[in-house]
Amino acid sequence: MRFPGRLSAAIEVLTDVEQRKRPVSEALKAWGINNRFAGAGDRAAIGNLVYDALRRRASHAIAMGSDSPRALVLAVALRDWAETPESLNAAFASDSHAPVPLSEEETKGATADLAAAPAAIRADVPEWLAPSLERAFGADWIGEGEAMTGRPSLDLRVNALKAAPEKVMKSLARFAPEPAAIAPFGLTMPAGPRDARTPNVTTDEGYLKGWFEVQDQGSQIVAALAGAREGEQVLDLCAGAGGKTLALAATMGNSGQIFAYDSDRARLAPIYDRLKRNGVRNAQVRAPNDGALDDLVGKMDRVVVDAPCTGTGTWRRRPDTKWKLTPELLAQRQSEQAALLVEAARYLKSGGTLVYITCSILPEENDDQITAFRAAHPEFTSVDIAGAWRSALITDLPAGLATQAGGLCLTPRRTRTDGFYVHMLRKA
Ligand SMILES: C[S@@+](CC[C@H](N)C(=O)[O-])C[C@H]1O[C@@H](n2cnc3c(N)ncnc32)[C@H](O)[C@@H]1O
């Protein structure tokens, strides 16, 4: 397919996403099944167009004077991919699969100046979230929003139980991975421009042998900060598919014991194969049956709560969720998080550590939760985050990452990672 045909296909996919309220990944897959002639390069380019359209949905719509799928996709070509109205119209004229030529208003969109647009438009965030983001980041909040519109890098965590970073770098040399800036076992491959494809690392023999996992560097950092030590008894209360469980097992050198639990059987299901592939021998999966964790009450050195959240820290990867988020969904997540903090506290022994993690950047899910929990549970005090950073990552905590309540917030702008929050509390 040529570029104009790819634009038409992206408009079709985005229409499907918006009309049927479908996740982008599902709509892209359906399009691929119905258009088997399209190659991997076509599918990657169409996916990039759709995701880029959603990443900057608000500013693209204002620039183009419309939020139709056509307007948004053309905006990507004009405002992100360095095309011009002339280059597009010339390409459209010689391609029978092309969209119709640009209108006058669409042509103006290429050079629209949004300097005077409302702040939420410039930040490309839903307007109702602007006060929360301003509370989290102060005057920087628009820049933080803008940074969330970029494409994420592909990050890997080298599994120290099976391999050293050099071995993985050699195995993946064709993709030129670089050591990550912060996570000690992290490797990273920057996202390419326009129609660049994400390297398919999961067919590499190193992946199949468990030498590495695909994991955002932010997730690796918070797992390292959790500070699990050799020989400890650790409960991973929201283990899901086990991303953090695997990282914790590696820092514990396969000693002690991790109990991996999740209330959702389907989310937990992939953990069994992943533990096996990673050579993890110190993890016990606890399926969500009645009384599944009763024997652990009061016995854990560490309880990790990787809480269900709005996922605002992952807007670069799942930009459709940015526009679907509602105050009701945020309130629902907040009440789940508050309940999980109370639940987690039951399993800790005296002197144990509660590690609270979200992939959200909203204070309502982060500092506010911890402040409310501490007020009701005075036996918990915050662990010094700068000290935790130094001992886990062997560097000084970069300025500006610590939050007011004593937690830590990573963001694409600050650390070139997904947005993550972590706060550690010690039980007296
Ligand atoms: C952010 S995800 C966990 C991701 C996982 N830790 C990882 O690193 O791959 C949150 C998880 O919390 C689980 N969850 C939600 N409510 C829960 C509860 N009350 N008890 C245990 N798990 C719960 C969800 O099923 C979901 O898998």
The ligand as a Gaussian input file, in Angstrom:
#p B3LYP/6-31G(d) Opt

LIG

0 1
 C       -1.978000      -2.804000      37.670000
 S       -2.636000      -4.359000      37.549000
 C       -1.335000      -5.405000      38.100000
 C       -0.180000      -5.542000      37.154000
 C        0.853000      -6.555000      37.587000
 N        1.283000      -6.386000      38.941000
 C        2.095000      -6.507000      36.694000
 O        3.113000      -5.949000      37.065000
 O        2.003000      -7.073000      35.592000
 C       -3.762000      -4.434000      38.877000
 C       -4.313000      -5.798000      39.193000
 O       -5.070000      -5.706000      40.397000
 C       -6.021000      -6.733000      40.352000
 N       -7.011000      -6.475000      41.418000
 C       -8.039000      -5.593000      41.431000
 N       -8.684000      -5.654000      42.614000
 C       -8.051000      -6.572000      43.374000
 C       -8.246000      -7.084000      44.696000
 N       -9.216000      -6.625000      45.471000
 N       -7.401000      -8.035000      45.161000
 C       -6.387000      -8.487000      44.362000
 N       -6.171000      -8.060000      43.102000
 C       -6.989000      -7.111000      42.616000
 C       -6.547000      -6.677000      38.936000
 O       -7.151000      -7.887000      38.568000
 C       -5.249000      -6.384000      38.148000
 O       -4.697000      -7.566000      37.647000

